[in-house]
Amino acid sequence: MSTSNQRPLFIDTDTASDDAVALVMALRYPSVRVVGIGIVAGNVPLAMGVQNALYTRELCGSSVPIYAGSSRPLARDLRTAQMVHGEDGMGDIGLALAGRTPEAGHAVDALIAAAHEHAGQLELVTLGPLTNVAAALRKDPSIATHIVRCVIMGAVADHVGNVTPVAEFNMWCDPEAVDVVLRSGMKLEFVGWDRSRFDALITSELAASIRSIGTPLAEFAIDIQRCVLEFCRTETKLDGFDFPDPIAMAYALDNTVALETRDLYVEVETGPGPAEGMVVMDVLGVLHREPNARVVTKASHDRFVAMLREAVA
């Protein structure tokens, strides 16, 4: 497919095991062209996230530019998810995750440049904390109108959290950045961890089936979930492991993955306490505020799995 027919996509990610699978899906999807990947600290420290993305890019045979971005949240210390994804973020299975070099320049500047170069066409997908995106909006608020849609893996429509009782990790990691993004006027679409739990669960049988495709990408996609699988068994009580970033990416690539969406007013809790980092969704409309985000409330597991198989085949 010629590049003129491909939708330009910029990805911002804190590359760990599920992010890597989402990158594979995007880099191998025929009707989009990934024009840049920005890395943010989140699941793992920044340098580790950069190496993980570069390794994944190499495995896909891609040359998309990858840029290092923010090494900590806007207003607080970094809290990683290495207890979920492993110390290296990729399941601690012994991958050679060192020695590769990202592009010169900062991810924030790369996003701003892409928004202007592809104004009115660029789609943004965020797979980690929103630090880079918030910093870009602060530096150049006009990008909110240049980016046609921003698909965010984050929050939970059913308000059941995975890092506190009510907060999802990406939003909890940097809630001040979430607040900046929510106030920006950008067209936002949330695919929450609830969709991952319900619509992107990979049982042991399904994992074995995908791995048996036998390609390096199929084996990579399953093998790097080693630590996540154990976390899901002991902490989130799932029968297998779930794929938050891949289901968000699947929706970004093909919005027919969503079976139901709702336009809602949402805001984030930035203060301390049990609701810290919670993205509050006004499901009943009791605040009588204009919706500021679209929220995916049901997705197709079958379509998602088919896209995943296509990506790694």
N, C-alpha and C positions, 0 to 999 in steps of 0.2 A: 504494500500500500504506500502511495507517495505521501511524503510528509505534509503536503498541502491539505490532504484529506484527514489527517490525524489531529485529534484534539490535544492542545498543549496542556501538560500536567506538571505541576511542581509538588514535590513531596517533602514534608518536614517530619523527621522521625528521630526517635531515641533508640536506635537499632538494637533490638534484642531478638529473641527467637521467633516471636510471632510477627514482628516488624519485618524481619528478613523474608518471611513467606509472602507478606504483602508486597514487598519490593519485587520479588520474583513475579508475582501476578501482574504488576504494572509494567515491568520491563518487557514482559512477553505478550502483552495484550496488543493485538494488531491495530486497533483504531485509536490508540492514544500514543503520543510521543512525550516521554518524560524529558522535560527540558532542564531539570535541575533537581538535586536532592540536598536539602539542608539538614544538618544534624544538630540535635539539642540534647543536653544532659537530661536524663530522666531515669529510664530503666537501669542504665549504667552511666558512669562518668563519661564526659564528652569524648575523650580520646578513644575509649573503648567503643563507643557508638560509631565513631568515624571508621575505625578499622573493620568493624562488623559490616558496615554498609559497603566498604570497598571490597571486602571479601565476597559479599553477595553479588555485587556488580560484576566482578571477575568471573564468578561461576555462571552468570547469565550471558557472558560474552558481550557485555555492554560497555560503552564509553561515556555514559551520561556523567556530566560534571557533578561532583560531590563536594560540599562545602561544610567546614566546621562552623558551628554557631555558638550559642550561649552555653557557658559552662556551669551556670547556676541559675535558679529562678530569679525573678525581678527583685523580690524583697525578702527573701528568706534563704536559708541554707538548703543545699541539695539533699534530698532523701531518695535514694535509689531503690530499685526493686530487684537487687541481685539475689535476695533470698528466694525470689520466684524463678528467675531465669538463669541462675548460676553466676559465679564471679565474673565470667567473661561475657555473660548475657546470652550465650549460645549453647547452653546446656553443659558446659564444661566437658565436652567430648574430645578435646584435644585438637581442635582446628588451629591452623597456622594463622592466627589473627594479629599479625604484626608486620611492620615494614612497608606498608603501602602508604601512598601520599595523596591527600586530597588536593583539590584545586586551591590556588591562592585566592585570598579574599574571604569575606565573612558571609555566612548563610543569610543574614539579615539583608545585606546589600544585594546578594544574588536574587533573593525573593523580590525585592523592590525592582531590580532591573528586569526580571522576567515579567512582572506585572505591567511594566510600561511597554516592554517589547511586544507583549501579546495582549495588550489592553483590550478588554471586552471579549476575550477568548480564554484567558488563562483560568484553569481550574486548580484549586489548591486542596491537597489532602494532608491532614495532620494526623500523625500516628503516636504522638507523644505529648508532653507538656506544651503549652502554647507560648512559651517564652520568646522564641524567635519571631513568631507571628505578631505578638504584642509589641515587641521592640521595633519591628518593621512598621507597624501602624503608627507608633509614636514618632518615628523618624519621618514618615511620609504617609499621612492619613489618606491621601488620594488613592492609594492602592485598594482601599475598600471598594471603590467604584470600578476599578479596572479588573478585579478578580470576579468572574461571573458566578462562582460558587466555591464555598469552602466546606468540605466534608470533614467532620471532626470525629475521630474515634475518641469518645469520652462521655462521661456522665452515665446515668442510669435512669431510664424512664420509670422504672418501678421503685426507684430510690432504695435499692438494696446494694450496698457497696461492697468492694473487695479489698479496701484498705482501712476503712472505718465502717461501722454499720450502715452508713448512708452515702459514702463518697467513693468514687471510682479513682484509680491511681493517677491517671494523666491530669485530671482536674485538681486533685488534692495536692499534687506535686507543686503546682504554681497557680493558686487560685487568683492571685492579683493579675496574672496574665489573662486568665479566662475573663475577668471583669473588663479588661481593656478590649478584648475581642468582642465580647457581647455588646459593648457600647459603641462599636465602630461603625455600625450600619452595613457591614458586609453580609452577604447572603450566606447564612450558616445552616448546615445540615448535620445533625448529630446522629451517630450510630453508637449507641451505648453498650456498656458491658452486658446489659440484660439481653441484647440481641445475640451476643456471643454465647451466653449461657444456654439460651433456648434454641438458637438457629444455627450456631456454628460449633456445635459440640462434636469432637472427633473421638468416637469410641475406640477401644483397642482393636476391634474388628475392622473399622473403617481405616484406622491408621495403618494396619497391616496391609490392607487392600491398596492404599495409596502408595505405600513404600514398595509394594510388589510390582509397580509400574516399572521399576528397575533402572530408571535414569538417575544420574548424579543429583539432579534437582529434586526428584521424588524422595530419594534417600536422605538428602540434606534437610528437606522440609520436615520430615518426621523425626530424624535422629536428634536435631537440635532442641526438641521439646522435652528432653530427658528430665530436666529439673522442673519444668512446668508441670509435667505429668504427676510428679510426686507432690508438688504444692497443691494441685487440684484435688488429689486424693485426700490429703490431710487437712487442708484449710478451707477450700471452697466447696468440698464435698461433691465433686462432679464425677461422673462415670466416664473417665477419659480425660482429655484436656480440651480447652476451648480456644478459639481463634479470634480474639477481638479485632486485631488490626486487619487480618485477611477479610473478615466479613465487611468491615468498613470500606476496604479497598474494592471489594467486589461490587458494593453498592455505588461507589464513586465511578467505577468503570462502566457499570450497566445498572441504571437505576430501576430496572424491572426486577432486580433482586428484592427490592422492597415490595411487600404485599400490602402494607398499610403505613401511612405517614400521617402526622398531625402537625399543624402549625401552632406553636405554643409560645407564651411568654416565659422566658427562663432567666434566672439570675443565679449568681454564685455566692456562697457564704465564705467570706474571707476572714472572719473573726475566729478566735480560738474557741475551743469547746467541742462537743460531740458532733456538731454538724460542719466542722471545718472542711472546706473543699467540696462540699455538697453543691451540685447544680440543681437548684430547686425548679421544678417544672409545674406551672400552674395548669394542671390537667383539667380542672373544672372551670377555669376562667374567672375565679372569684376575685382576682385583682382588677379585672376589667382593663387590662393593659394590652396594647397591640402586640401580637406575636412578633418575636424577634428571631425565631429559629424554627426550622422544620426538624421534626424528630421521627426517626424510623421506629415504628412500634410493632412491626411484624415483618419478617423476611423469609425468603424461600431457602430452606436448608438444601433442597435438591439442586436448585440453580447454583447456589454457592459451591457445593461439592463438585458439580460439573465444571465450573470455572477453575476451581483449584486443580482438578485432574488435568484440564487442558494446559494449565500453566506449567505443570511439572512434567508433562508427558514427553 
